[in-house]
Amino acid sequence: MLEKINQPNDVRKIPADQLQGLADEIREFLIEKVSRTGGHLASNLGVVELTIALHYVLNLPQDKIVWDVGHQAYTHKILTGRKDGFDKLRQEGGISGFPRRKESECDVLDAGHSSNSISIGVGLAEARTLQKQNYTVVSVIGDGALTGGMAYEAMNNAAQLKSNYIIVLNDNNMSISGNVGGIHNYLNKVRTSPKYAGLKNTVHGRLERIPGIGDDIVEKIRKTKSSLKQLMIPGMYFEDMGITYLGPVDGHNIRALCHVLQEARRVQGPVLVHVLTEKGRGYMPAMRHPSRFHGTGAFQIETGLPTGTGCVSWTDIFSTVMVKMGERDPKVAAVTAAMREGTGLKRFSLQYPDRFFDAGIAEEHAVTFAAGLAMGGLKPVVAVYSAFLQRAFDQIMDDICMPNLPVVLAVDRAGLVGADGMTHQGVFDLSYLSMMPNMTIMAPKNKWELSDMMKFAVAYDGPIAVRYPRGEAWTGMEEHRAPIEKGKGELLIKGQKIALLAVGSMVQEAVEVRGKLLEKGVDATVVNMRFVKPFDTELLKELAKEHTLFITMEENVRAGGFGEQVLAWCTQEELPVNVLIEAIPDRYIHHATPARQKVDAGIDTDTIVEDILKRSADL
């Protein structure tokens, strides 16, 4: 049946009694393709039937489906005619692992981050009303994304809608790690199917039509009815917000899903359909280890074991040093935003559960919560992916930097991240963190330096960030391990005239650049800057005495980054040097391998060598 799906709405041509067979085929297809390319498997296996039901009931692209995060939209892509693109899923030139507007008219949002789908949906619904159009808007949000405060801001706004708007709550008891908090506990209690669709509007409307009944009597009866519903009916949390609740419904029963979605379309106003699904359904390794198969590399289908090399990653090094610091200092605490496994804090959480805090998908709260821990005398380390940390910009600025609190930001996945693409690139943190007073920023060149920097950061009395990339930790330059001193760089290789000033992951690139320059007869100096803020001005003044060209190298956008800061400082100090900035240009970098993304961004070895030779020839 999958062969019959070649364009949007083809699924509506399949008889209803054959849809489960289609679901089984799609699961086999997803397991086969993702085992080769890697991707988000468990989340997609859990929503196959739900996605089929949505496409069966709706008419795309006229109707709109807004996927929260978007890491569960693979079946949506298949049903909109993109199944042939899965051979190059998340690869250069292939389809994205997330919804992308340029790929299809059926993709409403360039998704990738959490808790924003309801806001988009409410906006679409209001735009539809104002323009007197007629289409259905559905936002699909997971129970994990409901731990993000923006979702509640949007639901509060949604309650004012007078026209139909559907929120599908995909409740699988998981985000990436297991869900935490009050909403998780509340949803766990909702396990019976309500039989009250339309009850509120029907009762209220009939009461109003009875002659002689005043508004005060209607209001008293309505309140009494609501009190009874509190005792008898789940979903009252949403009902009390002004959102009609339908469910819970079995998220793997296509017939039931189609029925409840049709009912939801009849509601005049916002309606939430509560769907119970199983993350990883249909593939036992993913069902047993949903966190590991949330975002997986290539794997063996028979065993579920990865086919990669198993080399030590930057996150592995961070994980080890956190456990060691937790053992040595009872004040060390760890905070994350629903990323216990992803940030490497699982071991810490198991050994020191009282000092581990998962804030849910709420980076803003996680950062300010850590500020409170610091105020109370603890030494909090907030481990967050770079692309997600930017969601907490205001909280870092006002709640950590302004009071100058000793909070450590462990900025994982900094730089180009590969297959996850433009929504996940960690290439802005140097720029926005550098502008904040009191903030100190470090970046390690290799795995040993990450360990040393984390120890320095925990002992430091003020806001401090340590940023490190995704993937295998570099083991070069092991012999260079000078003690970490605030604001001091490290001269690795002494050359002449040209100095490569590299930040973090770009030190490895600088060593390779120097090797290729030597082949051209150019002997360049290599400096590991270590600190982006404050950077080593004394070292740069010394280098300016014997060098005529500084090349700054960073895996960050040029605007506001390390290179622009060095250029501004050299100009201010009137140093007799030219500055060549090698950084990421002012555009989004699409999915590919990190190596290919560097080529795309112009910060790969060959491009930098070419730039240096051209600039030095002009001097």
C-alpha positions as CSV (number, residue, x, y, z in Angstrom):
1,M,0.0,0.0,0.0
2,L,2.9,2.3,0.6
3,E,3.5,2.4,-3.2
4,K,0.1,4.1,-3.6
5,I,1.3,7.1,-1.5
6,N,2.9,9.5,-3.9
7,Q,1.4,12.9,-3.1
8,P,-0.7,14.6,-0.4
9,N,-4.1,13.1,0.3
10,D,-3.3,9.8,-1.4
11,V,-4.0,8.1,2.0
12,R,-7.6,9.1,1.7
13,K,-8.0,6.8,-1.3
14,I,-7.2,3.8,0.9
15,P,-10.2,1.9,2.4
16,A,-10.4,2.5,6.1
17,D,-10.1,-1.2,7.0
18,Q,-6.7,-1.3,5.3
19,L,-5.1,1.6,7.1
20,Q,-3.6,-0.5,9.8
21,G,-1.8,-2.5,7.2
22,L,-0.4,0.8,5.8
23,A,0.8,1.7,9.4
24,D,2.6,-1.6,9.6
25,E,4.3,-1.0,6.3
26,I,5.3,2.6,7.3
27,R,6.9,1.2,10.5
28,E,9.0,-1.3,8.6
29,F,10.0,1.5,6.1
30,L,11.1,3.8,8.9
31,I,13.1,1.2,10.8
32,E,14.9,0.2,7.6
33,K,15.7,3.8,6.4
34,V,16.7,5.2,9.8
35,S,18.9,2.2,10.6
36,R,21.1,3.4,7.7
37,T,20.9,7.2,8.0
38,G,20.3,7.7,11.7
39,G,17.5,10.0,12.9
40,H,14.6,10.3,15.3
41,L,13.2,6.8,15.4
42,A,11.3,6.2,18.7
43,S,9.2,9.4,18.5
44,N,8.2,8.7,14.9
45,L,7.3,5.0,15.5
46,G,4.9,6.3,18.2
47,V,2.8,8.5,16.0
48,V,2.3,6.4,12.8
49,E,-1.5,5.8,13.4
50,L,-2.0,9.3,14.7
51,T,-0.5,10.8,11.6
52,I,-2.4,8.5,9.3
53,A,-5.7,9.6,11.0
54,L,-4.8,13.3,10.7
55,H,-4.1,12.9,7.0
56,Y,-7.3,10.8,6.5
57,V,-9.5,13.4,8.2
58,L,-7.8,16.6,6.9
59,N,-7.3,17.9,3.4
60,L,-3.7,19.0,3.0
61,P,-2.2,21.5,2.3
62,Q,-5.4,23.6,2.7
63,D,-5.8,22.3,6.3
64,K,-2.7,23.0,8.5
65,I,-0.8,20.6,10.8
66,V,1.7,22.3,13.1
67,W,4.2,19.8,14.5
68,D,5.8,20.8,17.8
69,V,9.6,20.2,17.6
70,G,8.9,18.3,14.4
71,H,11.0,15.3,15.2
72,Q,7.9,13.1,14.9
73,A,7.0,14.2,11.4
74,Y,8.6,11.3,9.3
75,T,5.2,9.6,8.6
76,H,3.8,13.1,7.7
77,K,6.6,13.4,5.1
78,I,5.9,9.9,3.7
79,L,2.2,10.7,3.4
80,T,2.9,14.0,1.6
81,G,4.9,12.3,-1.2
82,R,8.5,12.4,0.2
83,K,9.2,8.7,0.8
84,D,11.8,8.5,-1.9
85,G,13.8,11.2,-0.1
86,F,14.4,8.9,2.9
87,D,17.5,7.3,1.4
88,K,19.2,10.7,2.0
89,L,17.4,11.6,5.2
90,R,19.3,14.3,7.1
91,Q,22.2,14.1,4.5
92,E,23.5,16.9,2.3
93,G,21.1,17.5,-0.5
94,G,18.5,15.2,1.1
95,I,15.3,15.9,3.1
96,S,15.5,17.3,6.6
97,G,14.7,15.4,9.7
98,F,12.3,18.1,10.6
99,P,9.4,19.9,8.8
100,R,10.7,22.4,6.3
101,R,8.6,24.9,4.4
102,K,10.8,24.7,1.3
103,E,10.3,20.9,1.1
104,S,6.5,20.9,0.9
105,E,3.4,23.1,1.1
106,C,2.2,20.7,3.7
107,D,5.0,21.8,6.1
108,V,3.6,24.8,8.0
109,L,6.6,25.5,10.3
110,D,10.4,25.2,10.0
111,A,10.3,23.2,13.3
112,G,13.1,22.1,15.5
113,H,12.5,23.7,18.9
114,S,9.9,22.9,21.5
115,S,6.6,24.3,22.9
116,N,5.8,26.8,20.1
117,S,3.2,24.9,18.0
118,I,0.2,26.2,19.9
119,S,1.3,29.8,19.5
120,I,1.6,29.2,15.7
121,G,-1.7,27.5,15.6
122,V,-3.6,30.2,17.5
123,G,-2.1,32.8,15.1
124,L,-3.2,30.7,12.1
125,A,-6.7,30.4,13.5
126,E,-7.0,34.1,14.1
127,A,-5.6,34.9,10.6
128,R,-8.2,32.4,9.1
129,T,-11.0,34.2,10.9
130,L,-9.9,37.7,9.9
131,Q,-9.6,36.7,6.3
132,K,-12.9,34.8,6.3
133,Q,-11.2,31.6,5.2
134,N,-12.3,28.0,5.9
135,Y,-9.7,25.5,6.9
136,T,-8.8,23.4,9.9
137,V,-5.8,24.1,12.1
138,V,-4.3,21.4,14.2
139,S,-1.2,21.7,16.5
140,V,0.3,18.4,17.5
141,I,2.3,18.7,20.8
142,G,3.8,16.1,23.0
143,D,3.4,15.9,26.8
144,G,7.1,16.6,27.1
145,A,6.7,19.9,25.2
146,L,3.9,20.8,27.7
147,T,6.6,21.2,30.3
148,G,7.6,24.4,28.4
149,G,6.0,27.6,29.7
150,M,5.3,29.0,26.2
151,A,2.7,26.2,25.6
152,Y,0.7,27.5,28.6
153,E,1.0,31.1,27.4
154,A,-0.5,30.0,24.1
155,M,-3.3,27.9,25.7
156,N,-4.3,30.9,27.8
157,N,-4.5,32.9,24.5
158,A,-6.3,30.1,22.7
159,A,-9.1,30.1,25.2
160,Q,-10.3,33.4,23.6
161,L,-10.9,31.8,20.2
162,K,-14.5,31.6,18.9
163,S,-13.7,29.5,15.9
164,N,-12.5,25.9,15.7
165,Y,-8.9,25.1,16.7
166,I,-7.6,21.7,17.6
167,I,-4.7,20.8,19.9
168,V,-3.6,17.1,19.7
169,L,-1.8,16.2,22.9
170,N,0.5,13.2,22.0
171,D,0.9,11.7,25.5
172,N,3.7,9.0,25.5
173,N,5.0,9.8,29.0
174,M,8.3,10.9,27.4
175,S,10.1,13.9,25.9
176,I,13.6,12.8,25.3
177,S,14.3,11.7,28.8
178,G,11.3,10.6,31.0
179,N,8.9,13.5,31.7
180,V,8.9,15.2,35.1
181,G,6.8,17.7,37.0
182,G,3.2,18.5,37.7
183,I,1.7,18.2,34.2
184,H,3.3,14.8,33.9
185,N,1.7,13.7,37.2
186,Y,-1.6,15.2,36.1
187,L,-1.7,13.4,32.8
188,N,-0.8,10.1,34.4
189,K,-4.2,10.3,36.3
190,V,-6.2,10.8,33.1
191,R,-7.0,7.3,32.0
192,T,-10.8,7.1,31.5
193,S,-12.7,8.1,28.4
194,P,-15.1,11.0,29.0
195,K,-18.7,11.0,27.7
196,Y,-19.5,14.6,27.9
197,A,-18.7,16.1,24.4
198,G,-20.9,19.1,24.0
199,L,-22.3,18.8,27.6
200,K,-21.3,22.3,28.7
201,N,-22.7,24.2,25.7
202,T,-25.9,22.1,25.5
203,V,-26.8,22.6,29.2
204,H,-25.9,26.2,29.2
205,G,-27.8,26.9,26.0
206,R,-31.0,25.2,27.2
207,L,-30.9,27.0,30.5
208,E,-30.7,30.3,28.8
209,R,-33.8,29.5,26.7
210,I,-36.0,28.9,29.8
211,P,-38.1,32.0,30.4
212,G,-37.6,33.7,33.8
213,I,-34.2,32.2,34.5
214,G,-31.8,35.0,35.3
215,D,-28.1,35.1,34.5
216,D,-27.2,34.6,38.2
217,I,-29.2,31.4,38.4
218,V,-27.5,30.2,35.2
219,E,-24.1,31.0,36.6
220,K,-24.8,29.1,39.9
221,I,-26.0,26.0,38.0
222,R,-23.0,26.2,35.7
223,K,-20.6,26.4,38.7
224,T,-22.4,23.4,40.3
225,K,-22.1,21.4,37.1
226,S,-18.4,22.2,36.8
227,S,-17.8,21.1,40.4
228,L,-19.5,17.8,39.6
229,K,-17.3,17.4,36.5
230,Q,-14.2,18.0,38.6
231,L,-15.1,14.8,40.5
232,M,-16.1,12.7,37.6
233,I,-14.3,13.8,34.4
234,P,-10.6,14.0,33.5
235,G,-9.2,16.9,31.5
236,M,-10.7,19.6,33.7
237,Y,-7.4,21.3,33.8
238,F,-7.9,22.2,30.2
239,E,-11.6,22.7,30.5
240,D,-11.0,25.3,33.3
241,M,-8.7,27.2,30.9
242,G,-11.6,27.4,28.4
243,I,-10.5,24.5,26.2
244,T,-12.8,21.6,25.4
245,Y,-11.2,18.3,26.3
246,L,-11.8,15.1,24.3
247,G,-10.1,11.8,25.3
248,P,-8.1,10.1,26.2
249,V,-8.1,8.0,23.1
250,D,-5.9,5.1,22.0
251,G,-3.3,6.6,19.8
252,H,-2.8,3.3,17.9
253,N,-6.5,2.8,17.0
254,I,-7.0,4.5,13.7
255,R,-10.7,4.2,13.6
256,A,-11.0,5.8,17.1
257,L,-8.6,8.5,16.2
258,C,-10.5,9.4,13.0
259,H,-13.8,9.5,15.0
260,V,-12.5,11.8,17.7
261,L,-10.8,14.1,15.2
262,Q,-14.1,14.5,13.3
263,E,-15.8,15.3,16.6
264,A,-13.1,17.8,17.4
265,R,-13.7,19.6,14.1
266,R,-17.3,20.3,15.1
267,V,-16.3,22.2,18.2
268,Q,-16.7,26.0,17.9
269,G,-13.7,27.1,19.8
270,P,-10.4,25.5,21.0
271,V,-10.5,21.8,21.7
272,L,-7.8,19.5,23.0
273,V,-7.7,15.8,21.9
274,H,-5.7,13.7,24.4
275,V,-4.0,10.8,22.5
276,L,-2.2,8.0,24.3
277,T,0.8,6.6,22.3
278,E,3.8,4.4,22.9
279,K,7.2,5.8,22.0
280,G,9.1,3.3,19.8
281,R,6.0,1.2,19.1
282,G,6.7,-1.8,16.8
283,Y,10.4,-2.0,17.3
284,M,11.4,-3.7,20.6
285,P,14.8,-2.1,21.1
286,A,13.2,1.4,20.7
287,M,10.4,0.4,23.1
288,R,12.9,-0.8,25.7
289,H,15.2,2.2,25.2
290,P,13.2,5.1,23.9
291,S,15.7,7.7,25.1
292,R,18.5,6.1,23.1
293,F,16.4,5.8,20.0
294,H,15.0,9.3,20.3
295,G,17.9,10.5,18.2
296,T,20.0,7.6,17.0
297,G,22.9,7.1,14.6
298,A,22.9,4.2,12.2
299,F,22.2,0.9,13.9
300,Q,21.8,-2.9,13.3
301,I,18.1,-3.7,12.9
302,E,18.5,-7.2,14.4
303,T,20.0,-6.0,17.7
304,G,19.5,-2.2,17.8
305,L,23.2,-1.8,18.5
306,P,24.9,1.2,16.9
307,T,27.2,0.7,13.9
308,G,29.5,3.7,14.8
309,T,33.0,3.6,16.1
310,G,32.1,4.2,19.8
311,C,34.9,6.8,20.3
312,V,34.8,9.0,23.4
313,S,32.7,12.1,22.8
314,W,33.0,15.6,24.3
315,T,29.7,14.8,26.2
316,D,31.3,11.6,27.6
317,I,34.2,13.6,29.0
318,F,31.8,16.1,30.5
319,S,29.8,13.2,32.0
320,T,32.9,11.7,33.7
321,V,34.2,15.0,35.1
322,M,30.8,15.9,36.5
323,V,30.7,12.6,38.4
324,K,34.2,13.2,39.8
325,M,33.4,16.8,40.9
326,G,30.2,15.6,42.5
327,E,32.1,13.1,44.5
328,R,34.7,15.7,45.7
329,D,32.3,18.5,46.4
330,P,28.8,18.0,47.9
331,K,27.8,21.5,46.8
332,V,28.1,20.6,43.1
333,A,24.6,20.3,41.5
334,A,23.5,19.5,38.0
335,V,20.6,21.1,36.1
336,T,19.2,20.2,32.7
337,A,16.1,20.8,30.6
338,A,14.8,17.4,29.7
339,M,18.2,16.3,28.4
340,R,19.6,14.0,31.1
341,E,20.9,11.5,28.6
342,G,21.7,13.9,25.8
343,T,23.9,16.1,28.0
344,G,25.6,13.2,29.7
345,L,24.1,13.7,33.2
346,K,22.6,10.3,33.6
347,R,25.5,9.0,35.6
348,F,25.5,12.0,37.9
349,S,21.7,11.7,38.4
350,L,22.1,8.0,39.4
351,Q,25.0,8.7,41.9
352,Y,23.7,12.0,43.3
353,P,19.9,12.0,42.7
354,D,19.4,14.7,45.4
355,R,21.7,17.1,43.5
356,F,20.3,16.4,40.0
357,F,17.4,18.6,38.7
358,D,15.5,18.1,35.5
359,A,13.5,21.3,34.8
360,G,11.6,19.8,31.8
361,I,11.7,21.5,28.4
362,A,12.0,24.9,30.1
363,E,15.4,26.4,29.6
364,E,14.3,29.8,30.9
365,H,13.2,28.2,34.2
366,A,16.3,25.9,34.4
367,V,18.7,28.9,34.2
368,T,16.8,31.0,36.8
369,F,16.3,27.9,39.0
370,A,20.1,27.5,38.9
371,A,20.5,31.1,40.0
372,G,18.4,30.3,43.0
373,L,20.6,27.3,43.8
374,A,23.7,29.5,43.6
375,M,22.0,32.1,45.9
376,G,21.5,29.2,48.4
377,G,25.2,28.3,48.4
378,L,25.3,25.5,45.9
379,K,27.5,25.3,42.8
380,P,25.1,24.6,39.9
381,V,26.2,23.4,36.5
382,V,23.5,23.9,33.8
383,A,24.0,21.5,30.9
384,V,22.1,22.6,27.8
385,Y,22.6,22.3,24.1
386,S,23.8,25.6,22.6
387,A,20.8,25.9,20.2
388,F,18.4,25.5,23.2
389,L,20.4,27.8,25.6
390,Q,19.5,30.8,23.4
391,R,15.9,30.4,24.6
392,A,17.1,31.6,28.0
393,F,18.9,34.7,26.9
394,D,17.0,37.1,29.2
395,Q,17.4,34.8,32.2
396,I,21.1,34.5,31.7
397,M,21.4,38.3,31.4
398,D,19.2,39.4,34.3
399,D,19.1,36.4,36.7
400,I,22.7,35.2,36.5
401,C,25.0,37.9,35.1
402,M,23.4,41.0,36.7
403,P,23.7,39.6,40.3
404,N,27.1,38.0,39.3
405,L,26.2,34.6,40.5
406,P,28.5,31.5,40.3
407,V,26.5,29.5,37.8
408,V,28.3,27.3,35.2
409,L,26.8,26.9,31.8
410,A,28.0,23.7,30.2
411,V,27.2,24.5,26.5
412,D,27.0,21.2,24.7
413,R,26.7,20.9,20.9
414,A,28.4,24.2,20.3
415,G,29.3,24.9,16.7
416,L,28.0,23.0,13.7
417,V,26.0,19.9,14.6
418,G,25.5,18.0,11.4
419,A,22.4,16.1,10.4
420,D,19.9,18.0,12.7
421,G,20.4,21.1,10.6
422,M,19.7,24.7,10.8
423,T,17.4,24.7,13.9
424,H,20.1,23.0,16.0
425,Q,23.3,24.7,15.0
426,G,25.1,26.0,18.1
427,V,26.7,28.9,16.3
428,F,25.3,31.9,18.2
429,D,26.4,31.4,21.8
430,L,29.8,33.2,21.6
431,S,28.0,36.3,20.2
432,Y,25.1,36.6,22.7
433,L,27.1,35.5,25.8
434,S,29.9,37.9,25.0
435,M,27.7,40.9,25.2
436,M,26.7,40.1,28.8
437,P,28.5,41.9,31.6
438,N,30.2,39.6,34.2
439,M,30.2,36.6,31.8
440,T,33.3,34.6,31.3
441,I,33.5,32.2,28.3
442,M,35.9,29.3,27.7
443,A,36.3,26.7,24.9
444,P,38.6,23.7,25.2
445,K,40.9,22.4,22.4
446,N,40.8,18.7,23.4
447,K,39.3,16.3,25.9
448,W,41.9,17.0,28.6
449,E,41.3,20.7,28.5
450,L,37.5,20.2,28.8
451,S,38.1,18.4,32.1
452,D,40.5,21.1,33.3
453,M,38.1,23.9,32.3
454,M,35.1,22.3,34.0
455,K,37.1,22.1,37.2
456,F,38.2,25.8,36.8
457,A,34.6,26.8,36.1
458,V,33.1,25.1,39.2
459,A,35.8,26.8,41.4
460,Y,35.2,30.2,39.7
461,D,33.1,32.8,41.6
462,G,30.9,34.2,38.9
463,P,28.9,33.4,35.7
464,I,31.0,31.3,33.4
465,A,30.3,29.2,30.3
466,V,32.3,26.3,28.9
467,R,31.3,25.5,25.3
468,Y,32.3,22.3,23.5
469,P,31.1,20.6,20.3
470,R,29.2,17.5,19.3
471,G,30.9,14.3,18.4
472,E,34.3,12.7,19.0
473,A,36.6,14.6,21.4
474,W,40.0,15.6,19.9
475,T,43.0,13.9,21.4
476,G,45.7,16.0,19.7
477,M,48.1,18.3,21.5
478,E,48.0,16.2,24.6
479,E,51.5,17.5,25.6
480,H,50.1,21.0,25.9
481,R,48.3,21.1,29.2
482,A,49.3,24.3,31.0
483,P,47.1,25.2,34.0
484,I,44.0,27.3,33.2
485,E,44.3,30.9,34.1
486,K,41.5,33.4,33.6
487,G,41.9,35.3,30.3
488,K,45.1,33.6,29.3
489,G,45.7,31.8,26.0
490,E,48.1,29.1,25.1
491,L,50.9,29.5,22.5
492,L,51.1,26.0,20.9
493,I,53.4,26.5,17.9
494,K,55.6,29.5,17.3
495,G,55.9,30.6,13.7
496,Q,56.4,33.9,11.8
497,K,54.3,36.8,10.5
498,I,51.0,35.0,10.5
499,A,49.2,33.9,13.7
500,L,46.2,31.6,13.8
501,L,44.1,32.5,16.8
502,A,41.8,29.6,17.3
503,V,38.8,29.1,19.6
504,G,38.0,25.6,21.0
505,S,37.2,23.1,18.2
506,M,38.9,25.3,15.7
507,V,42.3,24.6,17.2
508,Q,42.4,21.2,15.5
509,E,41.5,23.0,12.2
510,A,44.3,25.5,12.9
511,V,46.9,22.8,13.3
512,E,45.8,21.3,9.9
513,V,45.8,24.8,8.3
514,R,49.4,25.3,9.6
515,G,50.4,22.0,8.0
516,K,49.1,23.0,4.6
517,L,50.6,26.5,4.9
518,L,54.0,24.9,5.6
519,E,53.7,23.1,2.3
520,K,53.4,26.5,0.7
521,G,56.4,27.8,2.6
522,V,54.4,29.7,5.2
523,D,55.3,29.1,8.9
524,A,52.3,30.2,10.9
525,T,52.0,30.5,14.7
526,V,49.1,28.6,16.3
527,V,47.4,29.9,19.4
528,N,44.8,28.2,21.5
529,M,42.9,31.2,22.8
530,R,41.1,29.2,25.5
531,F,39.1,32.3,26.7
532,V,36.8,34.3,24.4
533,K,35.9,36.6,27.2
534,P,38.1,38.0,28.5
535,F,40.6,37.1,25.7
536,D,44.3,37.4,26.2
537,T,45.2,40.9,25.1
538,E,48.7,40.7,26.5
539,L,49.5,37.7,24.3
540,L,48.1,39.5,21.3
541,K,50.2,42.6,22.0
542,E,53.3,40.4,22.1
543,L,52.3,38.6,18.9
544,A,51.7,42.0,17.2
545,K,55.4,42.8,17.6
546,E,56.5,39.9,15.2
547,H,53.3,39.2,13.2
548,T,51.5,41.2,10.5
549,L,48.4,39.1,10.1
550,F,46.0,37.7,12.8
551,I,43.6,35.0,11.6
552,T,40.7,34.5,14.1
553,M,39.1,31.0,13.8
554,E,35.8,30.2,15.5
555,E,32.8,27.9,14.9
556,N,30.4,30.7,15.6
557,V,28.7,33.4,13.5
558,R,30.8,36.3,12.5
559,A,28.4,38.9,13.8
560,G,29.3,39.7,17.4
561,G,31.7,36.8,17.6
562,F,35.3,36.4,18.7
563,G,36.8,37.7,15.5
564,E,34.9,40.9,15.5
565,Q,35.9,41.5,19.1
566,V,39.5,41.0,18.3
567,L,39.3,43.3,15.2
568,A,37.6,46.0,17.3
569,W,40.2,45.7,20.0
570,C,43.2,45.8,17.6
571,T,41.7,48.9,15.9
572,Q,41.2,50.6,19.2
573,E,44.8,49.8,20.4
574,E,46.1,50.8,16.9
575,L,48.1,47.5,16.6
576,P,50.1,47.3,13.4
577,V,48.4,44.1,12.3
578,N,45.7,43.1,9.8
579,V,42.8,40.8,11.0
580,L,41.2,38.1,8.9
581,I,38.0,36.7,10.4
582,E,37.2,33.1,9.7
583,A,33.7,32.5,11.0
584,I,30.2,31.4,9.9
585,P,28.5,33.8,7.5
586,D,25.2,35.5,8.1
587,R,22.9,32.7,7.0
588,Y,21.5,29.4,8.2
589,I,23.6,26.3,7.6
590,H,21.5,23.3,6.4
591,H,21.9,19.7,7.3
592,A,25.0,17.7,6.1
593,T,28.0,16.2,7.9
594,P,29.9,18.7,10.1
595,A,32.8,18.5,7.7
596,R,30.6,19.4,4.7
597,Q,28.9,22.2,6.8
598,K,32.3,23.7,7.4
599,V,32.9,23.8,3.6
600,D,29.5,25.4,3.1
601,A,30.3,28.0,5.8
602,G,33.8,28.6,4.5
603,I,35.6,27.6,7.6
604,D,37.2,24.4,6.4
605,T,41.0,23.9,6.1
606,D,41.3,24.4,2.4
607,T,39.2,27.5,2.3
608,I,41.0,29.1,5.2
609,V,44.4,28.3,3.6
610,E,43.2,29.9,0.4
611,D,42.0,33.0,2.2
612,I,45.2,33.4,4.1
613,L,47.4,33.1,1.0
614,K,45.3,35.6,-0.8
615,R,45.3,38.1,2.1
616,S,49.0,37.7,2.8
617,A,49.8,38.3,-0.9
618,D,48.0,41.6,-0.7
619,L,50.0,42.9,2.3
